[in-house]
Amino acid sequence: MNITLIGLGYMGLPMAAILARAGHKVHGVDINPAVVARVNKGECPFAEPGMSELVAEAHASGNLHADTAPVPADIFLLSLPTPVDHTTHEADMSYVEAGAAAIAPVLKEGDLVILESTSPLGGTEVNVKAVVEKTRPELADKIDYVFCPERAIPGDTLREMVENDRLVGGLSERATERGLELYKTFCKGELIPCTAGEAEMVKLVENASRDAQLAFCNELHMVCDKLGLDFWRVVKFANHHPRVNIFTPNAAGVGGHCIAVDPWFIVHSAPEIAKQMRATREVNDSKPLWVAGKVREAVRRMGKDKVTVACLGLAYKPDVDDLRDSPGAVVIDELANDSNLELLVVEPNIDSWRRPLTPLGEAIARADVVVCLTAHKPFRALTSRELQGKQLVDACGVWRHLDGVTNVI
């Protein structure tokens, strides 16, 4: 099949490469010329296990090409950001609408358009179909539309895209059947036919459910600290119950492109009812500020006019380079308001950020206070000798096993 795929980001490019490996001719589109150039050299512009090899393979096969503009195809797939406005809690669908508007001029009768971007209820019809038909009214009811949300996580994207079950929800039965035909060419998981509305809601519900589990963990962490109890031991003992499985944090809060965003889409659609989901989001959004408060406690213990703080981790989860809705960045921005602090930011998975980055060894050597904001492997490998004499704020529990160190959290 000839496929034009809009958006070569953390989810779009893996999908493009997987489709190319399955034998489809894929024309990838991105507005960033640097991304296009990297893909056309057979390179992956971000860190993800297996992606460098797969993009190189897809490019060498001749099945994957990238450009900044869409071309005619049989299938159009939109994989674009849907961030949330953290003031209004509304979904920003402008990227999806721009993608729909971009493909409209090259669409023809009988084409299939698939939206994979996580969207509010009605997004497939309102933000894709309606946008296309506004530009091309003659194509009304002559294009098939499907919502098929990605179910994959950075760090394990390639395996999950192929092996996880997928919802295929069309705006019509014919659209659903056509979507199933495409995903059958590479998916090993179960393909579940449904309506577009069901698929849109299920994707949001999955992430809202995870958000609630994380909120319980984060709230319990803060409660145990206030009561003088060891949170990690409390969770360990509670999880001995056969029907209890409490999470423990691996970052300073909840971030990323899904869990920190999608529940707000439900809350915004039914604010008078979705009270628990709102409270869940508020708990998780408060966790980085609480971590910053624990850093300030450690700073006060130093009794110095100027304190150097090594902030370890910007990515929203361990061992990836994804900084979207980073809780670590929230902690650092909060601490940046304190004039008595020198902040050293460490993130081994990226080359640059809006603040200077410091190598891990240098940061540890210079720091009075060391705070773990993301449980990256290099941070988990630090020894008690390297951390000796430092005030530690261990938001991720990575140094609890070390002897001779004082953990603030």
ABEGO torsion letter per residue (X at the ends): XBBBBBEBBAAAAAAAAAAAAAGBBBBBBBABAAAAAAAAAGBBABBBBGAAAAAAAAAAAGABBBBABBBBBABBBBBBBBBBBAAAGBBBAAAAAAAAAAAAAABBBGBBBBBABBBBBGAAAAAAAAAAAAABAAABGABBBBBBBBBBBBGAAAAAAAABBBBBBBABAAAAAAAAAAAAAABABBBBBBBAAAAAAAAAAAAAAAAAAAAAAAAAAAAAAAAGBBAAAAAAAAAABAABBBBBBABAEBBEAAAAAAAAAAAAABAAABAAAAAAAAAAAAAAAAAAAAAAAAAAAAGBABBBBBBBEABABBGBABABGBAAAAAAAAAAABAABBBBBBBAABABBABBBBBAAAAAAABABBBBABBBAAAAABBAAAABGBBBBBAAGAAAABBGBBBAX
